[in-house]
């Protein structure tokens, strides 16, 4: 893909064509995509893209794994966690590293990185593709915040620590029932 072929945002008016164009751009040319990505604007476009990726991922995963309890869990987690992750990234980058950026731009990075979910349902390969999502997040953070790779990696690592502590606390508070599948 050439840089002139890379969209700067998802366009709900051209839903399917734009969805394919943005997903391809994020997956194939993340550096170019995030360097040209709109950093401001309404949340509707990135939220719609995120939700679409989560729905496609959930439908494909359910058809393969046949665990009905995963539907609600995948949809809920897939749509809510990127908002929380963007907030954690934003706080780390602006408070710890004194970087300049906005929550909106940080959310957009997370929303568009959801394109990886279109292929992570594939058994075995999905685990390795999640590592590619981390790479895409690093690329996005570097482009949007104009930071070094090391700071982007540290931001992601600290966010993983926050999630680990948070899930352990929630698991302890619920007697191990937090995130347990029904049935």
FENJO-V524094 format. One record per residue. N is the residue number from 0. SS is DSSP state (H for helix, E for strand, C for the rest). PSI is psi in whole degrees, 0 to 359 (999 if undefined). OMEGA is omega in whole degrees, -180 to 180 (* if undefined). Layout:
n ss psi omega
N SS PSI OMEGA
N SS PSI OMEGA
//
This chain:
n ss psi omega
0 C 136 175
1 C 161 -177
2 H 333 178
3 H 342 178
4 H 350 -174
5 C 122 177
6 C 155 179
7 C 350 -179
8 C 159 173
9 C 140 -179
10 C 107 -178
11 H 336 179
12 H 335 176
13 H 55 -165
14 H 294 -173
15 H 312 -180
16 H 317 180
17 H 322 179
18 H 313 180
19 H 316 -179
20 H 314 -178
21 H 316 180
22 H 315 178
23 H 316 -179
24 H 316 -179
25 H 317 -176
26 H 325 -174
27 H 323 -176
28 C 61 -175
29 H 326 180
30 H 314 -180
31 H 316 -179
32 H 308 -175
33 H 335 177
34 H 336 179
35 H 356 -176
36 C 139 172
37 C 133 -178
38 C 349 -178
39 C 181 176
40 C 177 -178
41 C 159 179
42 C 350 -173
43 H 315 -178
44 H 307 180
45 H 327 178
46 H 319 178
47 H 317 178
48 H 312 179
49 H 309 -178
50 H 321 179
51 H 316 178
52 H 318 -179
53 H 318 179
54 H 314 179
55 H 313 179
56 H 314 -178
57 H 315 -180
58 H 318 179
59 H 318 180
60 H 319 -179
61 H 320 180
62 H 331 -180
63 H 314 -173
64 H 339 178
65 C 48 175
66 C 97 -175
67 C 328 -180
68 H 341 180
69 H 337 -175
70 H 300 -178
71 H 317 -178
72 H 312 179
73 H 314 -178
74 H 313 -178
75 H 308 -177
76 H 316 -177
77 H 331 -179
78 H 327 -176
79 H 321 -175
80 H 321 178
81 H 329 176
82 H 314 180
83 H 315 179
84 H 318 179
85 H 320 179
86 H 317 179
87 H 313 177
88 H 311 -176
89 H 314 180
90 H 316 180
91 H 312 -176
92 H 319 -177
93 H 328 -177
94 H 314 -177
95 H 316 -176
96 C 359 -180
97 C 36 179
98 C 157 178
99 C 132 179
100 C 178 -179
101 C 158 175
102 H 320 -178
103 H 314 180
104 H 322 179
105 H 320 177
106 H 318 -180
107 H 320 177
108 H 311 -179
109 H 318 -179
110 H 315 -178
111 H 334 175
112 H 344 177
113 H 347 177
114 H 331 179
115 H 329 179
116 H 343 178
117 H 342 -179
118 C 354 -177
119 C 352 178
120 C 346 -178
121 C 123 -178
122 C 143 -179
123 C 305 -179
124 H 330 -178
125 H 321 179
126 H 315 179
127 H 326 179
128 H 333 175
129 H 329 175
130 H 326 177
131 H 325 176
132 H 318 178
133 H 319 176
134 H 316 180
135 H 319 178
136 H 318 178
137 H 313 -180
138 H 315 180
139 H 315 179
140 H 319 178
141 H 315 -177
142 H 316 -175
143 H 319 -177
144 H 356 -179
145 C 54 -179
146 C 167 176
147 C 156 178
148 H 320 -178
149 H 321 179
150 H 323 177
151 H 317 179
152 H 317 178
153 H 320 178
154 H 314 180
155 H 318 179
156 H 314 179
157 H 324 177
158 H 319 177
159 H 323 176
160 H 316 178
161 H 314 179
162 H 320 180
163 H 313 179
164 H 315 -179
165 H 315 -179
166 H 325 176
167 H 317 179
168 H 313 180
169 H 322 178
170 H 317 178
171 H 320 -180
172 H 331 -178
173 C 12 180
174 C 35 178
175 C 5 -178
176 C 349 -180
177 C 129 178
178 C 14 177
179 C 134 180
180 C 141 176
181 C 150 174
182 C 999 *
//
